[in-house]
Amino acid sequence: MNINNPQDTIVALATPSGSGAIGVIRLSGPSCFEVIQPFFKKILKEQVGHSLVLGALKDESGTVLDEVLISIFHGPKSYTGQDSLEISCHGSSYILQSVIELCLRNGARMANAGEFTMRAFLNGQMDLSQAEAVADLIASESSVAHEIAMRQMRGGFSNEIKDLRKRLIKFASLIELELDFGEEDVEFADRSQLNELVSNIQQVIRRLIDSFRLGNVIKNGVNTVIAGRPNAGKSTLLNVLLNEQRAIVSDIAGTTRDTIEELINIKGIQFRLIDTAGIREAQDQIEAIGVEKTMEKIETASLLLYVFDVIRTQPEEVKADLEKLSKNNIPFLAIANKMDLNPYTKAEHYTNELLKEENYLPVSALNDMNIEHLKDRLAELVNINQLEQGQSVVTNSRHLGALSQAAESLNTVVENLKNGISGDFIAMDIRQAIHHLGEIVGEVSTDDLLESIFRDFCIGK
């Protein structure tokens, strides 16, 4: 990506490729009006910003390419902060390609991935975490993921980080001022106030770090593994949750040999359901591979649905299975399946120190019994209370890394304050924390960092 020529005029298709009712071509840069003007009758630069202009767009020979609607944006009041325009055409692939080629012949160049949003960042229209939220918003596939991205794009998370930086900068400046008067033994920064400030900031950073587990699963989908013994009804449960015959169902044990993954949206949360091979001593090499894959999927799961057959599985077998499967303290539900065949089964038959009653759920996947309640329980286990309280949620691993490094620096500050270390070392560690927080919002950035962030954007954004 070339980030050194912000004065280039760039062009790209902003809508998905292929035929459609309309297509939008976006241009941005100092010469964007001049690129189009020779082929359009009305004087574009004289039009009021945030207005629409209708007219015929012609090529060099005077042939009309299309009747288009041009949206006018004068910098800095535009998405990129530069003069920009968007050409809405009929969605013919031929028309769109012809208009783009016309722009390229007249001085524009093709935009790189994410270059429009990168210019918005470089021109101060948004900070770096807001820019990253644009990509998250485009990729959001659930209402909760959409809500988090919208909050971040509107600056909720950024404002929290900027406030932390501002408070630390104030104290760092006072400590550094002390160093200028080192011979006079004066103290401008009250150490008890600094200790209290650092403690408060550590609590905020710790909460943000802890929120990543929730944010990550919401952003990428909640990995939910359906596991259990052969013929427990795992595939039937998958099918009924999806409301389609996705997995082969058979009375023959070991039908599922490989994992089957499907997405389902429950109460605005995206769940990635993973049906797995039955857990047992494998009968052949292929089944053995399937069982091995099951255990691998459980290791990376965010939720576990352990399904057991209330007719064939004894309480001690359920306990043994859960001791083997419920690792890493991941939330789980024990699904007592085939209740239609044994309706007198009760929770207390199976509950123990590992399986609490709130984690036990009786169902009949075949008869759709209690399936809606199961969906409710799945949504509850994700625990989106933080969203409902309006708190910031970290969804980006880059932000998590920067927060973790800031936390380490602040831990050092606390230790140094406790041990009476001199102010120059304390100031250095505070500056390190400020630096790491600045990486999140783009107060500190490099070309390599920007390239790694924006290369994953789509062309045209």
C-alpha positions in Angstrom: 0.0 0.0 0.0 1.3 3.5 -0.8 0.4 5.8 2.0 2.8 8.6 1.0 0.7 10.2 -1.7 -2.4 11.7 0.0 -2.5 14.2 -2.8 -3.3 11.6 -5.4 -6.9 11.4 -6.6 -8.1 7.9 -6.0 -11.1 6.0 -7.4 -12.8 2.7 -6.6 -16.1 0.9 -6.8 -17.8 1.3 -3.4 -20.6 -1.2 -4.0 -20.1 -5.0 -4.5 -19.0 -6.1 -7.9 -21.5 -7.6 -10.3 -24.8 -6.5 -11.8 -27.3 -4.7 -9.6 -29.9 -1.9 -9.6 -27.2 0.7 -8.9 -23.5 0.9 -8.4 -21.5 3.7 -6.7 -18.1 4.8 -7.7 -16.2 6.9 -5.2 -13.4 9.5 -5.8 -11.4 11.4 -3.4 -8.5 13.8 -3.7 -7.6 17.4 -4.7 -8.4 16.8 -8.4 -11.6 14.7 -8.1 -13.8 17.3 -9.6 -11.3 17.9 -12.5 -11.2 14.2 -13.3 -15.0 14.1 -14.1 -15.6 17.7 -15.2 -14.7 17.3 -18.9 -17.4 14.6 -19.3 -20.2 16.3 -17.3 -22.1 19.4 -18.3 -22.7 21.0 -14.9 -19.8 22.7 -13.1 -19.2 20.3 -10.2 -16.9 22.4 -8.1 -19.4 25.2 -7.9 -22.1 22.9 -6.5 -23.1 23.2 -2.8 -21.5 20.5 -0.6 -23.6 17.5 0.4 -25.8 18.0 -2.7 -26.8 15.8 -5.6 -26.4 16.6 -9.2 -28.2 14.7 -12.0 -26.9 14.6 -15.6 -25.4 12.6 -18.4 -21.8 11.3 -18.1 -20.1 11.0 -21.4 -16.7 9.6 -22.5 -14.0 11.3 -24.6 -15.9 10.7 -27.9 -19.1 12.3 -26.5 -20.9 8.9 -26.1 -23.2 8.9 -23.1 -22.1 6.2 -20.7 -25.1 6.7 -18.3 -27.5 9.1 -16.7 -25.8 9.5 -13.3 -26.4 11.1 -9.9 -23.2 12.7 -8.5 -23.0 13.4 -4.7 -20.7 16.4 -3.9 -18.6 16.6 -0.8 -16.2 19.5 -0.3 -13.3 19.0 2.1 -12.8 19.0 5.0 -16.6 18.2 5.4 -16.3 14.8 3.8 -15.6 11.2 4.9 -11.9 11.5 3.9 -11.5 15.2 4.8 -10.7 15.9 1.1 -12.8 16.9 -1.8 -14.8 13.8 -2.7 -17.6 12.7 -5.0 -19.7 9.6 -5.5 -21.1 8.7 -8.9 -24.3 6.6 -8.7 -24.8 4.7 -11.9 -27.0 1.9 -13.1 -25.5 -1.3 -11.9 -24.3 -2.7 -15.2 -20.8 -4.2 -14.9 -20.0 -2.6 -18.3 -21.1 0.9 -17.2 -19.2 0.7 -13.9 -16.0 -0.5 -15.5 -16.3 2.2 -18.3 -16.7 5.0 -15.7 -13.8 3.8 -13.6 -11.6 3.5 -16.7 -12.6 7.0 -17.8 -11.4 8.3 -14.3 -8.1 6.4 -14.6 -7.5 7.8 -18.1 -8.1 11.3 -16.8 -5.7 11.4 -13.8 -7.1 9.2 -11.0 -5.5 6.0 -9.8 -7.1 3.0 -8.3 -7.5 3.2 -4.5 -5.7 0.7 -2.3 -7.6 -1.4 0.2 -8.9 0.8 3.0 -7.3 3.9 1.5 -10.4 6.1 1.8 -10.7 5.3 5.5 -6.9 5.7 6.0 -7.2 9.2 4.5 -10.0 9.9 7.0 -7.7 8.9 9.8 -4.7 10.9 8.5 -6.8 14.0 8.0 -8.2 13.8 11.5 -11.7 12.7 10.6 -11.5 9.8 13.0 -8.9 8.1 15.2 -7.4 4.7 14.6 -9.8 2.7 16.7 -12.7 4.4 15.0 -11.2 3.5 11.6 -10.9 -0.1 12.6 -14.5 0.0 13.8 -15.5 0.8 10.2 -14.2 -2.6 9.1 -16.0 -4.3 12.0 -19.2 -2.5 11.1 -19.0 -3.8 7.5 -18.3 -7.3 8.7 -20.9 -7.4 11.5 -23.4 -10.2 11.0 -25.4 -9.8 14.2 -27.2 -7.0 16.0 -24.8 -7.2 19.0 -21.7 -7.1 16.8 -23.3 -4.2 14.9 -24.0 -2.4 18.2 -20.4 -2.8 19.5 -18.9 -1.5 16.1 -21.3 1.5 16.1 -20.3 2.4 19.6 -16.6 2.2 18.8 -17.0 4.1 15.5 -18.8 6.9 17.3 -15.9 7.2 19.7 -17.1 5.7 23.0 -14.1 3.4 23.4 -11.7 6.1 22.0 -12.9 8.7 24.5 -12.3 6.3 27.4 -8.7 5.7 26.2 -8.0 9.4 25.6 -9.3 10.3 29.0 -6.9 7.7 30.6 -4.0 9.2 28.6 -4.9 12.7 29.5 -4.8 12.0 33.2 -1.5 10.1 33.0 0.1 12.9 30.8 -0.8 15.4 33.5 1.1 13.5 36.2 4.0 12.6 34.0 4.4 16.3 33.2 4.5 17.2 36.9 7.1 14.5 37.7 9.3 15.6 34.8 8.9 19.2 36.1 10.4 18.0 39.4 13.4 16.7 37.6 14.1 20.2 36.4 14.3 21.3 40.0 16.2 18.2 41.2 18.7 20.2 43.3 15.9 22.0 45.2 14.2 18.8 46.3 10.7 20.0 45.4 7.7 17.7 44.7 5.0 18.8 42.3 3.3 15.5 41.9 1.6 14.2 45.0 2.6 10.5 45.3 -0.5 9.5 47.1 -2.7 11.1 44.4 -0.6 9.4 41.7 -0.9 6.1 43.4 -4.7 6.5 43.6 -4.9 7.6 39.9 -2.8 4.6 38.7 -5.0 2.3 40.8 -8.2 3.7 39.2 -6.7 3.5 35.7 -5.6 -0.1 36.4 -9.1 -1.0 37.3 -10.5 0.5 34.0 -7.8 -1.3 31.9 -8.4 -4.6 33.7 -12.1 -4.3 33.0 -11.4 -3.6 29.3 -9.0 -6.5 29.1 -11.5 -8.8 30.7 -14.2 -7.7 28.2 -12.1 -9.1 25.3 -13.5 -12.6 25.9 -17.0 -11.3 25.3 -16.0 -8.9 22.5 -14.0 -11.6 20.6 -16.8 -14.2 20.6 -19.4 -11.6 19.6 -17.2 -10.3 16.8 -16.2 -13.7 15.4 -19.2 -15.8 16.5 -19.5 -17.9 19.6 -17.7 -21.3 19.0 -20.3 -23.7 20.3 -19.2 -27.4 20.3 -21.9 -30.1 20.4 -20.3 -33.2 21.9 -21.3 -36.4 23.4 -21.4 -40.2 22.9 -22.5 -41.8 19.6 -26.3 -41.8 19.0 -26.9 -39.2 21.7 -28.8 -37.1 19.2 -26.1 -34.4 18.5 -26.8 -34.2 14.8 -30.6 -34.2 15.4 -30.0 -31.3 17.8 -28.0 -29.4 15.2 -30.7 -29.9 12.6 -33.5 -28.7 14.9 -31.5 -25.6 15.9 -30.8 -24.7 12.3 -34.3 -25.7 11.3 -32.9 -27.7 8.4 -31.5 -31.2 7.7 -27.9 -30.2 7.7 -26.4 -33.3 9.3 -27.1 -37.0 8.4 -29.1 -38.7 11.1 -29.0 -42.4 11.5 -29.5 -45.1 14.2 -26.1 -46.4 13.2 -23.6 -45.3 15.9 -20.7 -43.2 14.6 -22.5 -41.7 11.6 -20.7 -38.3 12.1 -17.0 -38.8 11.3 -16.0 -35.2 10.7 -17.0 -31.9 12.2 -19.9 -30.0 10.7 -20.0 -26.2 11.3 -23.0 -23.8 10.7 -23.8 -20.3 11.8 -27.1 -19.4 13.6 -28.2 -16.1 15.0 -29.9 -16.3 18.4 -31.2 -13.1 20.0 -28.8 -11.0 17.9 -25.7 -13.1 18.7 -23.9 -15.2 16.1 -23.2 -18.8 17.2 -20.9 -21.1 15.3 -22.4 -24.5 16.0 -20.0 -27.4 15.6 -21.4 -30.9 15.4 -18.7 -33.5 16.3 -18.0 -37.2 16.1 -19.3 -39.2 19.0 -16.9 -39.8 21.9 -16.0 -43.5 22.3 -13.3 -46.0 21.6 -13.0 -45.6 17.8 -13.9 -48.6 15.7 -11.6 -47.7 12.8 -9.0 -45.2 11.8 -11.4 -42.7 10.2 -13.5 -42.6 13.3 -10.4 -42.2 15.5 -9.5 -39.1 13.4 -13.0 -37.8 14.0 -12.8 -38.3 17.8 -9.4 -36.5 17.8 -10.9 -33.6 15.9 -13.7 -33.4 18.5 -11.3 -33.0 21.3 -9.4 -30.3 19.4 -12.6 -28.4 18.8 -13.5 -28.5 22.5 -10.1 -27.1 23.4 -10.9 -23.9 21.4 -14.6 -23.7 22.2 -16.3 -20.8 23.9 -19.4 -22.9 24.8 -19.9 -26.6 25.2 -23.2 -28.4 24.6 -22.8 -31.9 26.1 -25.6 -34.1 24.7 -26.5 -37.4 26.4 -29.2 -40.0 25.8 -31.4 -40.3 29.0 -32.2 -43.9 28.1 -28.7 -45.3 27.6 -26.4 -43.1 29.6 -26.0 -43.6 33.3 -25.3 -40.8 35.8 -21.7 -42.0 36.4 -21.1 -42.0 32.7 -22.4 -38.4 32.4 -20.0 -37.4 35.2 -17.1 -39.2 33.6 -17.8 -37.5 30.2 -18.0 -34.0 31.7 -14.8 -34.5 33.6 -13.1 -35.3 30.3 -14.9 -32.6 28.2 -15.5 -29.6 30.3 -12.0 -28.1 30.3 -10.6 -24.6 30.5 -13.6 -23.6 32.7 -15.7 -22.9 29.6 -19.5 -22.5 30.1 -21.4 -25.7 29.3 -24.9 -27.1 29.2 -25.7 -30.8 29.8 -28.5 -31.6 27.3 -30.6 -34.5 28.5 -31.9 -35.7 25.2 -34.7 -38.1 24.2 -36.9 -37.1 27.1 -39.9 -38.2 25.1 -38.8 -41.8 25.7 -38.2 -41.3 29.4 -40.2 -38.4 30.7 -39.7 -39.3 34.4 -36.0 -38.5 34.3 -35.2 -35.7 36.7 -32.2 -33.3 37.1 -31.3 -34.7 40.5 -30.6 -38.0 38.9 -27.5 -36.5 37.2 -26.5 -33.4 39.1 -23.3 -33.4 41.2 -20.4 -31.0 42.2 -19.6 -30.6 38.5 -23.0 -30.6 36.9 -25.2 -28.0 38.7 -29.0 -27.9 38.1 -28.8 -24.6 36.2 -26.5 -26.3 33.7 -28.9 -29.3 33.1 -31.5 -29.0 30.4 -34.0 -31.7 29.4 -35.0 -31.7 25.7 -36.3 -33.9 22.9 -34.6 -32.8 19.8 -36.7 -35.1 17.7 -39.9 -33.5 18.9 -38.6 -29.9 19.2 -39.2 -30.0 23.0 -37.5 -27.2 25.0 -35.5 -26.1 22.0 -36.6 -22.4 22.4 -35.6 -22.6 26.0 -32.2 -24.0 25.0 -31.8 -20.9 22.7 -32.6 -18.6 25.6 -30.0 -20.4 27.7 -27.3 -20.1 25.0 -27.9 -16.3 24.8 -27.7 -16.0 28.6 -24.4 -17.9 28.8 -22.8 -15.3 26.5 -23.7 -12.6 29.1 -24.1 -9.3 27.3 -24.8 -7.3 30.4 -21.8 -5.1 29.7 -23.4 -4.0 26.5 -26.7 -3.2 28.3 -24.8 -1.1 30.8 -23.2 0.9 28.0 -19.7 -0.2 28.9 -16.9 -0.3 26.3 -16.1 -3.8 25.0 -12.7 -4.7 23.5 -13.1 -6.7 20.2 -9.7 -6.1 18.6 -6.6 -8.2 19.5 -4.3 -5.2 18.7 -6.2 -3.2 21.3 -5.9 -6.1 23.8 -2.1 -6.3 23.3 -1.7 -2.5 23.8 -3.9 -2.5 26.9 -1.9 -5.5 28.4 1.4 -3.6 27.8 0.0 -0.5 29.4 -1.1 -2.5 32.4 2.4 -4.0 32.7 3.9 -0.5 32.7 1.4 0.7 35.3 2.2 -2.3 37.5 5.9 -1.2 37.4 4.8 2.4 38.4 3.0 1.0 41.5 6.0 -1.1 42.5 8.4 1.9 42.0 6.1 4.1 44.1 6.0 1.5 46.9 9.8 1.1 46.8 10.5 4.9 46.7 12.2 4.7 43.3 13.3 8.1 41.9 10.9 10.2 39.8 12.8 9.8 36.5 12.1 6.0 36.5 8.5 6.6 37.5 8.0 9.2 34.7 9.6 6.8 32.2 7.1 4.0 33.0 4.2 6.4 32.9 5.3 7.5 29.5 5.4 3.9 28.4 1.8 3.4 29.5 0.8 6.6 27.7 2.6 5.3 24.6 0.8 2.0 24.6 -2.6 3.7 25.1 -1.7 6.1 22.2 -1.1 3.1 19.9 -4.8 2.2 20.3 -6.2 5.5 19.1 -3.4 6.3 16.7 -1.6 9.0 18.7 1.4 6.8 18.1 1.5 5.1 14.7 3.9 3.9 12.0 3.5 3.2 8.3 3.9 -0.5 9.0 1.1 -0.4 11.6 -1.2 1.5 9.2 -0.5 -0.9 6.4 -1.2 -4.0 8.5 -4.6 -2.4 9.6 -5.9 -1.1 6.4 -4.8 -3.9 4.0 -7.7 -6.0 5.4 -10.3 -3.4 4.4 -12.3 -3.8 1.2 -11.4 -1.7 -1.9 -13.6 1.3 -1.9 -13.7 1.8 1.8 
